[in-house]
Amino acid sequence: MKRIDSIDIVRGVVMIIMALDHVRDLMHIDSITQNPTDFATTTPILFFTRWITHLCAPIFVFLAGTSAYMSLKNNNNLSETRRNLLKRGLFLIFLEFTVVNFAIFFDVGFHTLLFEVIASIGFGFIILGLLLKLSAKQLASIGLLILFCHNLTPLIPFEEGSILKVILTPFFSPVALPLFAGKTFVMGYPPIPWLGIMLIGFACGLYFERTQEKRERIFIKIGLGALALFTVLRLINIYGDGLPWTSQKNALFTFMSFMNISKYPPSLLFCLVTLGIMFLLLAFSERLSAGFKSILSVYGKVPLFYFIVHFYLIHFITLLILRIQGISFSQFEFATGTFGRPKGIESGLPLWGVYLIWLAVVVILYKPCLWYGRYKATHKNKWLKYI
């Protein structure tokens, strides 16, 4: 299969949006103490700054599954594709606990071992590789079963403290597990729900074998159907998310409550609204102007390279801002999960500053991503398959 422009375009969109969330996490003046979804303290612009970035992880994971399908079709070799998925999956998990974890915390002691989106994709690749003999429809059925039913897992009557509960919970729900020497393992992205998204993404690779016109029609129907189902289930307010919406102090905050959905783990409603939007983006992305598509594709063609480099760049800028604000290196706190920002000392930027830094990061990374994309396209080194 030839490379599909809409995949690179949509992935480019979410990579750009993702940087906004990470700049906010590391630099916003209130990010350490304020939850953007706490209606007692948040503002609409802060809430929606956080909300729009919900699109990133599910689309990233979904399109990773789609790319695996396209790789299988291009290789036409099931055994080779399985080996590649297994090796890449293990590599991504290793990368998460080393290069990515250090980029997030700059903690040489690795006091927090964070299992996030990169490791979750790695886990998904391993399971997908093991299931590769199943048909796309069978994998879609498994993925949809996970998507629609994983919200039921908290209802399973495990005995409190039972071995089974201890083993299974991290696969379905976020947990923090103390390890040794003051280290903590944090399951931020429980892998089973995200596996469901990847399996559906793999199965939807079938649609990319059709003409662009047919794809558009299918994706519009799926996207609107997912958003309609989200709306109905959210109005019923009984199943699909662990955060029921409630009436708030005014209509805008009530709407914010309606849209306040669970990402950890990704609830059914979270998946319906984010993937519904994704299908519409896939349907309409190729109607953009040639120049706009070209710019977005630069980021979308090298997602892992961008992911790693943007985190290091954002963190270095964060430390530079702290120094400008008069905080000495000896005051930096890297082992406490605050990204170097000392507790008890006001630091960081207001939200308008976060947006300025975000735009600067995206612009700075354009040329490196363009260079790496061209280098990857013209060189066949094996290691290039992994980054």
N, C-alpha and C positions, 0 to 999 in steps of 0.2 A: 504493500500500500504506500502511495506517495504521502509526503508530509501534508497534514491538514492545517491550513492557515488559521482556521477558527480556534483550534486548540491552543496554538501559540499565542494568539491574540487574547483570548480569555485568560489564559494562564498569566500573560503579561499584566493584565488588569489586576489580578489578585495579588501578584507579587508586589506591584506598586502600592496597593492598598495595605498590604501586610506591613510594609515599612512604617506606615502611620501608627499602627498599633504598637510596634516595638519602640518607636520614638516616644510615644505617650507613656508606655510602661517604664522606660528608663529615665525620662526627663521631665515629665509633667510634675509641677510643683506639689500636687496633691496625690500622686500615684501611689505613694507608699501608705498613705493613711486613708484615702478616699476610694470607695468602690463606685465606678461610674453607673452602676445599676442600683445604687441605694437611693431611693426616691426621697429620702429625708435630706440628702446633701447634694445630689447631683443636679446638673442643669441639662436642658434639652440638647444643647450642642455637644456636651461631654458624653451624654448617653448615646447619641447617634454617631459620634466619633468612634465609640467602642462598638456599636451595633454593626456598622458597615463592614468592620473587619471580621465579623462572623463569617462572611462569605469565603474568606481565604482558605482555611483548613479543609472544609469539606470539598471545595472545588479542587484544591491541590491534590487531595487523596483520590477523589473521583477520577481526575485526569491521569493520575499515576496508573490507575487500573486500566484506563483506556489506552495509554501508551504501551502497557504490557500486552494488550490484545493486538495492537498494531505491530509490535515487535514479533509476536508469534506468527502473524500473517506474513511478515516480511521474511522471516527466517524459514518458515514452513517446516520447522523442525522442533517437535515438541520436547524432545530430550534436551536439546541445546537451550531452548527457552527456559525450561525448568531449571537447568544448572545456572543460567544467568540470573534468574529470579532469586534462587537460593543464595548465591554469592552476593548479589546486590543487597538482598535483605539483611544478611549478616553484616555487610559493610556499613549499611546505614545505621544499624543499631550501635555498632562500634563508633561510628562517627558522632552519633548523638551523645554518647557518654564521654567523649573526649573533646573533639574540636568544637562541637556546638555547645555543650555544657560550659566549656571554658569561655566561649564567646558571650554567653548570657551573663555569667557571674564574675568572670575574671578571678576566680578563686583557685589558686594553685593547689589548695588542699582538697578540692572537690568535696566540700562538706555536704553539698546537695547534689544527688544524682537524679537528674530530671528526665523522665521518660515522656517525651513530647511528640510532636507531629512526625519528625524524621524517623524516630524509632518505631512509631506506629505504622508508618509506611513500610519500614523494613520488615516488621512482623507480618504485615499484610502480604508483602511479596513472598515471604517464606510459605505462608499458608496457601496462597494462590498457586505457587509452584507445585506444592504437594497435591493440589486439587485440579491440576491442569488437564487431566484426562476427562474431566466432566465437560459437558457441553456448555456453551454460553448461556443457554436457557436454564440449565440446572444451577449454574453459578448465580444467575440472576435470582432464581427462586430462593437460594440460601441467603443471598444478600438482602432481599426484601423481607424474608422471615426475621432476620436479625434486626433490620430497620424498624419493623412494625411491632416486634415483640420484646426487644431488649429492655424496654421500660417496665416490663413485668417482673424482671429479676429481683427487685427489692421486696416483692411480695412472697418470694420463696421462703418458707418457714424454716430457715436454718437455725440450729441451736446456737445461741450466742456463744462465740468463742470456739465453735467447732472447727476442726481442721479443714473440712470442706469449704466452710465459709471463708476462712483465712486464705485458702488457696484460690478460690474462684473470684472473690470480691475485686482484686486488682485488675482482673480481665474485663470487668464490667463497670467499675466505679472508681473515681479518684481516691487514692489513699496515700498516706505518708507512713512509711515504715522505718523505724529506727534501725540502724545497722550497727556499726562498731566505730570506736574512736570518734564519737560525735558526728558521724555521718548519717544522712537520712536519704532514703530512696523515696522519691515522689512520683507516683503514677498519675501524671497529669492528663494523659490521653489514653484511657483504657482501650486496649487494642481491639476487642471484639466489636463494639459498635462501629469503629472506624473501618474494620475489615468488611463489614456489611456495605459501606459506601464504596470501598474499592472493588468488591465483587460486582456491584451494580455497574460501576464505571467500566470494568472489563467487558461485561456483557453488552453494554451500550456501544462498544466498539463496532458491533454489527452495523449500526446506523451510519457509521462513517464510510462504509463501503458503498453507500448509495449516493446518488447525485446530490449536489448542493441544494437544489430546489426541493427534493424529497426530504432531505435532512431538515431543512428549515421548517417544513410543514409538521414533521414529526416532533421536532423539538418545541415548537410553539404549543402544540397540543399537550405534550408532557409537562412543559413549564406551567402553562395556565391550569392544567389539571392538578398539579402539585400545590400551586398557590391556592386554588379553590378548596382543596381538601384541608390545607392548613387553616384557612379561614373558618371552615365549618367546625373542625375539631377544636379550634381555639375558642370559638363562640360557645361551644358546648361546655368547655372548661372542665372536662372530667378526665380525659386520657390523652396522653401524648407528650406531656411535659410535667416535670416536678414542680414548676413554678406557676400555679394558677394566677390568672390576671384578676385584678381587683379595681374597683372604682377609686380614683385618686382625687386630688384637690381641684383639678380642672380637666377639661377634655383632652388637652395635649398630654398631660401626665397619665391619664387613663389609657390613651393610645400607646404610650411608652410601656405601661404595664402589660398591655396586650401583646406588644412585640418583645417583651422581656422573656427570652426563652433560654433553656439550659444548653450550654455547650459542653459542660463537664459532668457526665458524658453527653455526647450529642443526642438530644432527645429526638423523637420522631418528628415533632413540630419544627425543631431546629433544622433537621434534614430536609423537610418538605419545603420550607421557605427559602433556604439557601440554595438548595439544588434546583428548586423551581426557577429562581432568578438565574442560576447558571444556564439552564436549558434555553432561556430566552436570550441570554448573552451569546450563546453558541449559535442561535438561530439568526441573530441580527448582526453579529460582529463583522461578517465579511461584507456588509453594506457600508462600512465606514470608509472614509477617504483613504486612498493608497498611502499617503504620508502618515496618517494616524495609525494605520495597521502596521506599517513598517516599524514605527517607534515602539509600539506595544510588543511586537514580535521579538524585538531585541532582548527584552527581559524574559519573555515567555519561552524562548529557546534554550535558556541556560538557568533553569529555576534553582537547582541546587547550588551552583556557583554563586548566584545572586543571594540566595538565602544565607550562605556562610559569610560572604564578604560584607553584606549589609549589616549583619549583627556586629561584626568587629568594628566597622566604621562608626555605627551608632554608639557603641560603647566607648570608643576612643573620644568621640565628640562629647559624650556625657562627662567623661573625666576632665576634659579640657574646660568645659563650662563650670564644673565644680572648682577648678583651680582659679578661674577668672572670678568666681564668686567668693574667693578668699579662703577656701577650704584647703588645708595642707594635705600632702600625700599621707602623712602619718595619721590623719583623721579618717581616711578612706576605710570603709568596712566592706570587705569582699566575702567574708565567711558567713554573713548573716542574711544573705539573699536580697540585699538592698542595692546591688549592682555597684557598690562602692560608695553610695550616698550614706553619710553618717546619720544615725538616728538622733533625734532631738535637735538637729540643726536644720533650719529651713534651707532648702536647696531646690534647684530645678527651674523650669520655665513655665510661664502661663501658657494657656492652650494656644494662643496665637503664635507664640514662640515655637511650640511643638510643630505646628503646621509649617512654619518657615524652615525648620530643620529638616522636616520630612521631605519637603520639596527639594531642598539642597542635596539630601542623600540620594534621592532618585536621579537628579541631574548628574551628580558626581559619578554615579555607577553606570551611566549610559555608555560611555566610551569603553570601560573595562568589559562590560557585558557584550558590546558589539565586537570587540577584539576577540574575546574568548569564543563567542559563537562562530566567528569566521575561522579561528584556529581549529576548533573542534570539527568544523565541516571539511577542512582541508587536510587533516591529519588523522591517521588511523591507529594511533597508540591505544593499547588495551585499556590503560588507566582512564582514558577520556570517557569510557562508557560509564564510569562511576561518578563523575562530577559534572 
